[in-house]
Amino acid sequence: MEKDKRRSAIVVGMLACSMLLMSALFIGCGHCGWPVKCTHPQQAAFYHHTDSVPPHPPDYETFRWYIEPPVYDTLLGKPLAMPCPIDGTLCECDSVKCTACGAKLWQP
């Protein structure tokens, strides 16, 4: 009887440790959400598209813009597609960067 109690305590302890280790791995994983690369609150979502036809300036092959602060899809946890401010073309986000230090905080 005493042996069974000790065995069950060991099993419960091992399960608790494995759960803590797994949660620590997921929190630190750069592919499982937001990797923490800087502590600045400033951030911007960067967008571009290559269909730079009128009304864009004629010398633009690629039009780039950014939005502060980025807007996130609540289901997917990634920045939403945004329309080009000049011609309204809907474009996916390229990355989210810190505007203070330039660290990349998100990239598809």
C-alpha positions in Angstrom: 0.0 0.0 0.0 2.8 2.4 0.9 4.6 1.6 -2.4 1.5 2.5 -4.4 1.2 5.9 -2.7 4.8 6.7 -3.4 4.5 5.5 -7.0 1.4 7.7 -7.6 3.1 10.7 -6.0 6.1 10.2 -8.4 3.7 9.9 -11.4 1.8 13.1 -10.4 5.1 15.0 -9.9 6.4 13.9 -13.3 3.2 15.0 -15.0 3.3 18.4 -13.3 7.0 18.9 -14.3 6.3 17.8 -17.9 3.4 20.3 -18.1 5.5 23.1 -16.8 8.3 22.2 -19.3 5.9 22.1 -22.2 4.3 25.4 -21.4 7.8 27.0 -21.1 8.7 25.6 -24.5 5.6 27.0 -26.1 6.0 30.4 -24.5 9.6 30.7 -25.7 8.9 29.3 -29.2 9.3 32.0 -31.9 6.9 30.1 -34.2 4.1 29.8 -31.7 3.0 33.5 -31.4 5.0 36.6 -30.6 8.7 36.2 -30.0 9.8 38.9 -27.5 12.7 40.7 -29.2 12.3 44.1 -27.7 10.5 45.8 -24.8 9.5 49.0 -26.7 5.7 49.6 -27.0 6.1 51.2 -30.5 5.2 48.9 -33.4 4.0 49.1 -37.0 2.7 46.6 -39.5 4.4 46.9 -42.9 2.6 46.2 -46.2 3.5 46.4 -49.9 2.2 45.5 -53.3 3.8 45.4 -56.7 0.9 46.4 -58.9 2.0 50.0 -58.9 -0.1 51.3 -61.7 -1.9 54.7 -61.8 -2.9 56.4 -59.5 0.6 55.5 -58.1 3.5 57.6 -59.1 4.9 56.3 -62.4 8.4 55.5 -61.0 7.0 53.2 -58.3 7.4 49.5 -59.1 6.5 48.5 -55.5 4.4 50.6 -53.2 5.2 50.2 -49.4 3.3 51.6 -46.4 2.8 50.9 -42.7 0.1 51.2 -40.1 0.6 52.0 -36.4 -0.4 50.2 -34.3 -1.1 47.0 -36.2 -4.6 45.5 -36.2 -4.7 41.8 -35.4 -7.1 39.0 -36.5 -8.5 37.7 -33.2 -8.8 34.1 -34.5 -5.4 33.8 -36.3 -3.4 36.2 -34.1 -1.8 37.8 -37.2 -2.1 41.3 -38.6 -5.1 41.8 -40.9 -4.8 42.4 -44.6 -5.1 46.2 -45.3 -6.1 48.1 -48.4 -3.4 50.1 -50.2 -3.9 53.8 -49.2 -3.6 54.9 -52.8 -5.6 52.4 -54.9 -7.4 50.2 -52.3 -5.7 46.9 -53.3 -6.1 44.5 -50.3 -2.6 43.3 -49.3 -1.4 40.9 -46.6 1.0 42.1 -43.9 4.7 41.6 -44.6 5.9 42.0 -41.0 5.5 43.8 -37.8 8.5 45.8 -36.6 9.4 47.9 -33.6 9.6 51.5 -34.7 12.0 52.4 -32.0 14.7 49.8 -32.5 13.7 48.0 -35.8 13.3 44.5 -34.3 11.1 42.2 -36.3 8.2 41.2 -34.0 6.2 39.2 -36.5 6.7 37.8 -40.0 4.6 35.2 -41.9 
